[in-house]
Structures are given as C-alpha cells and as structure tokens.
Amino acid sequence: MVVKLGSSIVADSSGEVRLDVVGPVCEEVAARHAAGDSIVLVTSGAIARGIRIMGLAARPTGMAELQAASAVGQGPLYRAYEGLLAERGVPSAQVLLTFFDLSARTHYLNARHTLKKLVDWRVVPVINENDTTTTDEISFGDNDFLAAQVAILLGADRLLLLTDTDGLHSADPARDPSAHQIPDVYTFEEIEEFAIGASASPLGSGGMRSKVVAAEMATAAGIPAVIANGTDASAVRAALVGEASGTLFHPQAGRVSSFKLWLRYAKPSHGTVAVDDGAERALRERGTSLLPVGIVDVAGEFSAGDAVRVRSGGDGSRPIGKGIVNYSSQELRRIKGMKSKQVRELMPRAAEEAVHRDYFVLD
C-alpha cells in the first residue's frame, strides 16, 4: 500500500512536525508491517519544515526560496519519520524522486527496482519529491500526483491519501454546512457537479482537487484509492485494513499505462499544435501517430521532447489530446502540412512522426 501524508497533517501552522498525528500514523504502519503488509510512505512537509527552521513569515513564492526551504527541511523531516518508525521496530529509507525519474524509461525502471528491493527487505521507503533540484514539479499538487505515480509504478493494492478532512465532500465543509461526505466514487462523472476546491493549507500546495486527480490516475491503473482523515487514528487503521473510511474511489474498468497517465496529468505542456479533420479522425479513431502533413498551425515555443496540446477545428477550439513532440516549434512551422517524403528531403535525419502514437494520449 502507498500512504501519502499531506502538509496539513505533517506540519502545524508554524511548520513544526505534528508528532501527535504522524506518530499514530506510524503506529498503524508498524502494525500493518508486523502483519506482513508492505507499506510505502509518501510525505509532504519539507518546505513547511524549512520555513519553520529558517523563521520565515510565510511560504515563499519564488522558486529559489522554495528549493532552499526544502533543502533545509528535508533532513529534519525524514529524521522524524525515521525515529518514529525505529521506535516501533520498523527500518526505513529516505527516497527522493522527481517526476522525471518516473517518466524516462531507464529512470522509471531504476526507481521501481530500488523501491521493490527495499520492500523485499522489509524496509519502509519514506518518499518525498526532490524539490531542491526540480522546478515545475514543485507545483504538482502537494505530492498527490507523485503518490499516485508511485502506486502505479509498484502496482500497489491501494493508494491512501491522508488529509485533515473525513474524505471527499460535495462542497468545502468549512464553508458550506450543508456539504455531505461522499463514501464511494465509481465514476468521476458522478462528482463533476460538486464544488471540489483547490485550496490548500498556508504551508502546503495541494488541495482536494489534486487528491481527486491523483485518485483518478490510480483508479485508471486499476488501483483503488481512499481519501481519509489522517488526524483520526481509527480512520487510518480502517483504511489500511480495507474497511470503510473516508471516500473510496473504485478501480475503473479501462486500464491506461502509467506513462500515459503521467503524460496526461503531470507533464506540463509548452505549446499547441492544431491539426486538420483527417488527422483528428486518425488520432481519435485509429490511434495513429501524428504526421506533419496533418498539422495546420503551431502556437507557442517548445523544444523536441516537450509535451504539446493537440487541437482541431478552424480555430483550434476542439481539444484532442497531449503528446511529446519530436520537433521544436520552429521546425514544425517549417514542415507543417508537408508529406513525409518532403520532410525527409528537407530534414534527412528527422523522425517521420511529429508525435508518435506511443507518446500521445487522448483527452
């Protein structure tokens, strides 16, 4: 099982580790560990801890300050987990990952092999995002996406997202007293009408919206996900043993590869490629690659290897999907509308596809 603890339950409003909350969670993890279960922890809170140690008045907004705060806070944060787990006879290991580690194939396999070996050794990995050296990833939702990716990478039996509320509600219960808890979600269409917010704690970057998206990612890979109250030890205990607790997101019928889930939800896009009707049909109905001949317009600036949005319609108003492009924006502007033979004459070593079908996902 992959258990993710958000900033709101890891650190208090001043950035101190909430030992009264994290301690009982580690107690429940130790109980499941003793019972033979394998637990992987994904934690937020390094930036919040660094803010406290440095005496900053509020969460910084600049990237350099966020990275520096994470560097200061990461060590003390892990030591808190290490101590709490060691007191209960559970060995742990600190693992720092970025989304790049889970997207590039070689890095993905290395991360999976390392985590599986730790699990085989009966060690509890304590994973956090490597905020010190990453850039875009810091804004990816308080590690909710990272937890979902770890669950997918390991083929987990369950993803447990711990927050400071009793699961998903029809609206923010702090603002709407009529909001009711949603015990089960079978399809994500059924919760579209609810007011699911993106607000986070003052020291965090997530919110309920990012947890719902993380649950969508996991369930698309066939992994049930639970959003539960991490401040309630009995709720944590129930969720870990598969009893009713918080909101259970049931696995979806169709399976999507972990790479395409990452591409859809986590990889930032840097531009837009508009295609003609023929290319749209080929992408939607036949699952083919996107060739330069089907491209009618290129917007934005990007490099080969970046993700781009693919749209259709006269004004590019119909979203089709998202893919990793083989050409820069400048190159695509030169070859858009050209047939493959013309592209090879102009650029002999160029890829035939603008976006290969293996690196494209429909919206």
TORROVO-173726 format. One line per 8 residues: number of its first residue (from 1); their letters; for each residue y, z, x of C-alpha. Coordinates in Angstrom, 3 decimals, padded with zeros to 6 digits, always signed. Layout:
<bakes>
NUM = A = Y:Z:X  ...;
</bakes>
This chain:
<bakes>
1 = MVVKLGSS = +000.000:+000.000:+000.000  +003.544:-000.706:+001.109  +006.010:+002.047:+000.206  +009.727:+001.362:+000.571  +012.343:+004.136:+000.616  +015.930:+003.130:-000.113  +019.065:+004.584:+001.426  +019.840:+006.561:-001.731;
9 = IVADSSGE = +016.758:+008.737:-001.268  +016.548:+008.716:+002.535  +020.103:+009.910:+003.178  +022.548:+012.038:+001.205  +026.177:+011.097:+000.594  +027.149:+012.326:+004.067  +024.366:+010.427:+005.861  +022.055:+013.372:+006.533;
17 = VRLDVVGP = +018.336:+012.734:+006.086  +017.187:+014.177:+002.742  +014.278:+016.225:+004.029  +013.783:+017.670:+000.545  +012.980:+014.134:-000.647  +011.482:+012.393:+002.389  +009.302:+015.424:+003.140  +007.447:+015.384:-000.211;
25 = VCEEVAAR = +007.030:+011.594:+000.055  +005.424:+012.049:+003.482  +003.263:+014.789:+001.951  +001.951:+012.330:-000.646  +001.482:+009.637:+002.006  -000.540:+012.108:+004.091  -002.707:+012.937:+001.069  -003.497:+009.265:+000.463;
33 = HAAGDSIV = -004.060:+008.758:+004.191  -006.595:+011.601:+004.174  -008.273:+009.989:+001.159  -008.806:+006.808:+003.161  -005.928:+004.680:+001.896  -003.774:+002.676:+004.295  -000.034:+003.193:+003.840  +002.833:+001.249:+005.379;
41 = LVTSGAIA = +006.348:+002.682:+005.067  +009.472:+000.534:+004.963  +012.625:+002.590:+005.251  +016.341:+002.094:+004.983  +018.882:+004.611:+006.196  +019.535:+003.785:+009.863  +023.089:+002.647:+009.194  +023.749:+005.649:+006.945;
49 = RGIRIMGL = +022.385:+007.977:+009.627  +024.515:+006.303:+012.294  +027.624:+006.639:+010.130  +026.972:+010.386:+009.899  +026.333:+010.836:+013.610  +029.482:+008.922:+014.545  +031.579:+010.734:+011.946  +032.770:+007.537:+010.243;
57 = AARPTGMA = +034.648:+007.977:+006.972  +032.764:+005.228:+005.104  +030.225:+002.464:+005.529  +031.783:-000.196:+007.807  +032.236:-003.749:+006.593  +032.345:-005.535:+009.952  +029.087:-006.858:+011.397  +029.596:-005.343:+014.844;
65 = ELQAASAV = +030.240:-001.906:+013.357  +027.178:-002.154:+011.100  +024.999:-003.157:+014.031  +026.355:-000.361:+016.205  +025.853:+002.224:+013.446  +022.274:+001.038:+013.046  +021.672:+001.361:+016.798  +022.928:+004.948:+016.735;
73 = GQGPLYRA = +020.991:+005.937:+013.641  +017.635:+004.206:+014.085  +016.145:+006.593:+016.660  +017.022:+009.815:+014.810  +015.828:+008.291:+011.530  +012.397:+007.434:+012.931  +012.089:+010.827:+014.614  +012.494:+012.443:+011.194;
81 = YEGLLAER = +009.562:+010.421:+009.837  +007.530:+010.964:+012.989  +007.952:+014.728:+012.745  +007.226:+014.953:+009.034  +004.065:+012.856:+009.332  +002.861:+014.534:+012.531  +003.153:+017.955:+010.858  +000.621:+016.662:+008.341;
89 = GVPSAQVL = -001.730:+015.208:+010.936  -000.713:+011.582:+010.457  +000.145:+009.431:+013.504  +002.953:+006.920:+013.042  +004.542:+003.978:+014.842  +008.057:+002.583:+014.721  +008.212:-001.150:+013.951  +011.468:-003.108:+013.826;
97 = LTFFDLSA = +011.339:-006.534:+012.181  +013.676:-009.292:+011.126  +013.109:-011.975:+008.512  +012.801:-014.438:+011.398  +009.712:-012.514:+012.513  +008.196:-013.185:+009.098  +009.200:-016.848:+008.789  +008.436:-018.536:+012.095;
105 = RTHYLNAR = +004.671:-019.074:+012.073  +003.933:-017.643:+015.539  +006.091:-014.586:+014.949  +004.556:-014.144:+011.495  +001.030:-014.087:+012.902  +002.021:-011.715:+015.713  +003.619:-009.304:+013.246  +000.573:-009.425:+010.982;
113 = HTLKKLVD = -001.874:-008.843:+013.845  +000.149:-005.874:+015.122  +000.502:-004.255:+011.704  -003.164:-004.804:+010.869  -004.201:-003.233:+014.178  -002.025:-000.187:+013.504  -003.597:+000.122:+010.063  -007.071:-000.239:+011.604;
121 = WRVVPVIN = -006.196:+002.572:+013.997  -005.242:+004.750:+011.006  -001.607:+004.783:+012.092  +001.205:+004.654:+009.519  +003.753:+001.995:+010.521  +007.343:+003.005:+009.754  +009.183:-000.303:+009.440  +012.889:-000.960:+009.398;
129 = ENDTTTTD = +014.920:-004.083:+009.795  +016.226:-004.674:+013.291  +019.853:-004.530:+012.165  +021.097:-004.102:+015.733  +020.485:-007.749:+016.641  +020.362:-009.547:+013.285  +023.268:-010.980:+011.357  +022.539:-012.496:+007.930;
137 = EISFGDND = +019.615:-010.156:+007.330  +021.732:-007.002:+007.036  +022.924:-008.209:+003.623  +019.419:-008.902:+002.290  +019.273:-006.009:-000.164  +018.631:-002.653:+001.482  +015.244:-003.784:+002.887  +013.795:-004.568:-000.550;
145 = FLAAQVAI = +013.107:-008.175:+000.476  +011.660:-007.010:+003.792  +009.276:-004.660:+001.973  +008.130:-007.481:-000.292  +007.566:-009.744:+002.703  +005.543:-007.037:+004.482  +003.425:-006.571:+001.355  +002.800:-010.320:+001.194;
153 = LLGADRLL = +002.086:-010.551:+004.917  -000.548:-007.799:+004.719  -001.985:-008.841:+001.357  -001.215:-005.365:+000.050  -002.797:-003.928:-003.082  +000.537:-002.574:-004.308  +004.247:-002.517:-003.459  +006.032:+000.717:-004.312;
161 = LLTDTDGL = +009.851:+000.644:-004.306  +011.244:+004.183:-004.368  +014.775:+004.739:-005.618  +016.740:+007.533:-007.308  +016.079:+006.456:-010.910  +012.980:+006.504:-013.122  +012.348:+002.786:-012.799  +013.987:-000.236:-014.393;
169 = HSADPARD = +016.198:+000.325:-017.435  +017.708:-002.040:-019.986  +021.124:-001.124:-018.535  +022.551:+001.281:-015.975  +021.631:+004.722:-017.423  +024.561:+006.287:-015.566  +026.958:+004.122:-017.582  +025.089:+003.423:-020.796;
177 = PSAHQIPD = +023.470:+006.452:-022.510  +021.541:+004.126:-024.830  +019.719:+002.476:-021.902  +015.944:+002.795:-022.141  +013.306:+002.653:-019.442  +011.067:-000.409:-019.245  +007.486:+000.726:-018.475  +005.915:-002.712:-017.940;
185 = VYTFEEIE = +007.107:-006.188:-016.997  +004.669:-009.063:-017.472  +007.094:-011.972:-017.099  +010.584:-011.996:-015.683  +011.911:-013.970:-018.612  +011.463:-010.889:-020.812  +014.038:-008.893:-018.811  +016.679:-011.616:-018.440;
193 = EFAIGASA = +018.709:-010.200:-021.329  +019.021:-006.770:-019.716  +022.025:-005.732:-017.634  +020.362:-005.252:-014.256  +023.041:-004.364:-011.754  +023.501:-004.990:-008.064  +025.453:-001.798:-007.352  +024.222:+000.374:-004.507;
201 = SPLGSGGM = +024.895:+003.816:-003.108  +028.008:+004.169:-000.917  +025.821:+004.219:+002.201  +023.372:+001.518:+001.133  +023.420:-002.215:+000.487  +020.822:-002.708:-002.230  +020.696:-002.031:-005.948  +018.317:-002.545:-008.858;
209 = RSKVVAAE = +018.797:-006.306:-008.801  +017.378:-006.641:-005.282  +014.402:-004.479:-006.269  +013.636:-006.708:-009.235  +013.784:-009.777:-006.986  +011.501:-008.036:-004.476  +009.092:-007.300:-007.321  +009.258:-010.953:-008.360;
217 = MATAAGIP = +008.386:-012.022:-004.819  +005.416:-009.654:-004.616  +004.014:-010.447:-008.041  +004.277:-014.181:-007.342  +001.830:-013.486:-004.498  -000.472:-011.573:-006.862  +000.653:-008.104:-005.760  +001.632:-005.556:-008.447;
225 = AVIANGTD = +004.947:-003.828:-007.788  +006.285:-000.491:-009.001  +009.844:+000.807:-009.079  +009.649:+004.600:-009.263  +011.730:+007.718:-008.700  +011.328:+008.772:-005.075  +013.035:+012.111:-005.708  +010.175:+013.159:-008.029;
233 = ASAVRAAL = +007.042:+014.015:-006.043  +004.843:+013.787:-009.144  +006.133:+010.276:-009.860  +005.398:+009.236:-006.278  +001.920:+010.762:-006.487  +001.173:+008.941:-009.733  +002.395:+005.589:-008.394  +000.300:+005.930:-005.240;
241 = VGEASGTL = -002.917:+006.515:-007.187  -002.221:+003.769:-009.722  -001.197:+005.927:-012.658  +001.773:+005.176:-014.930  +005.023:+005.850:-013.113  +008.404:+004.150:-013.362  +008.190:+000.419:-014.049  +005.082:-001.624:-013.278;
249 = FHPQAGRV = +005.533:-005.342:-012.596  +002.222:-007.055:-013.262  +000.985:-009.885:-010.979  +001.997:-013.369:-012.087  -000.618:-015.981:-012.882  +000.544:-018.623:-010.395  +000.426:-017.893:-006.660  +003.150:-019.020:-004.240;
257 = SSFKLWLR = +002.755:-019.000:-000.444  +004.506:-016.251:+001.473  +006.516:-018.833:+003.421  +007.858:-020.474:+000.288  +008.674:-017.069:-001.210  +010.681:-016.277:+001.901  +012.395:-019.646:+001.750  +013.269:-019.217:-001.922;
265 = YAKPSHGT = +014.615:-015.684:-001.767  +015.604:-014.766:+001.769  +016.565:-017.781:+003.851  +020.305:-018.415:+003.444  +021.333:-021.986:+002.614  +024.088:-023.694:+004.574  +024.835:-026.795:+002.559  +023.844:-029.066:-000.297;
273 = VAVDDGAE = +022.039:-032.398:-000.425  +022.434:-034.465:-003.608  +019.638:-036.901:-004.473  +019.143:-039.759:-006.914  +016.970:-039.664:-010.030  +013.982:-041.225:-008.288  +013.971:-038.614:-005.560  +014.317:-035.877:-008.181;
281 = RALRERGT = +011.229:-037.114:-010.033  +009.278:-037.378:-006.789  +010.150:-033.822:-005.816  +009.535:-032.304:-009.239  +006.536:-034.264:-010.488  +004.658:-035.463:-007.395  +005.520:-032.794:-004.844  +006.506:-035.344:-002.220;
289 = SLLPVGIV = +008.830:-034.947:+000.754  +012.499:-035.865:+000.512  +013.294:-039.095:+002.379  +016.768:-040.192:+003.486  +016.642:-043.143:+001.079  +016.858:-040.761:-001.889  +019.939:-038.914:-000.640  +023.287:-039.873:-002.158;
297 = DVAGEFSA = +025.608:-037.164:-000.834  +025.768:-034.367:+001.757  +028.040:-031.324:+001.384  +028.729:-028.605:+003.917  +027.945:-028.321:+007.599  +024.475:-027.422:+008.842  +022.051:-027.998:+011.698  +018.463:-029.217:+011.788;
305 = GDAVRVRS = +016.271:-026.269:+010.845  +018.769:-024.777:+008.389  +017.994:-024.384:+004.706  +019.880:-026.552:+002.222  +020.112:-026.662:-001.549  +018.836:-029.865:-003.127  +020.538:-031.020:-006.333  +020.664:-034.084:-008.528;
313 = GGDGSRPI = +022.884:-035.608:-011.196  +026.031:-037.621:-010.756  +027.952:-034.536:-009.681  +025.017:-032.687:-008.115  +025.003:-030.258:-011.014  +021.224:-030.017:-011.546  +019.526:-027.643:-009.095  +016.136:-028.844:-007.882;
321 = GKGIVNYS = +015.155:-026.584:-005.048  +015.681:-025.473:-001.497  +014.284:-026.786:+001.761  +014.514:-026.695:+005.518  +016.156:-029.873:+006.718  +015.087:-031.973:+009.719  +018.583:-033.372:+010.357  +022.054:-031.997:+010.847;
329 = SQELRRIK = +024.676:-032.652:+008.176  +026.363:-035.173:+010.470  +023.101:-037.087:+010.989  +022.253:-037.052:+007.278  +025.634:-038.542:+006.430  +024.814:-041.432:+008.774  +021.364:-042.173:+007.355  +021.649:-041.207:+003.664;
337 = GMKSKQVR = +020.396:-043.997:+001.431  +018.567:-045.731:+004.293  +014.918:-046.738:+004.128  +012.538:-045.279:+006.706  +012.457:-048.471:+008.781  +016.268:-048.482:+009.062  +016.269:-044.813:+010.075  +013.705:-045.462:+012.831;
345 = ELMPRAAE = +015.791:-048.347:+014.176  +018.890:-046.163:+014.289  +017.138:-042.969:+015.464  +013.743:-043.899:+017.017  +012.530:-040.313:+017.524  +013.734:-038.937:+014.225  +011.459:-037.391:+011.608  +010.606:-039.603:+008.658;
353 = EAVHRDYF = +011.366:-036.879:+006.121  +014.764:-035.314:+005.586  +012.922:-032.324:+004.106  +009.132:-032.111:+004.407  +007.266:-031.053:+001.284  +005.695:-028.094:+003.150  +009.197:-026.731:+003.764  +010.551:-027.221:+000.259;
361 = VLD = +010.349:-025.002:-002.824  +011.404:-025.798:-006.361  +013.901:-023.518:-008.099;
</bakes>
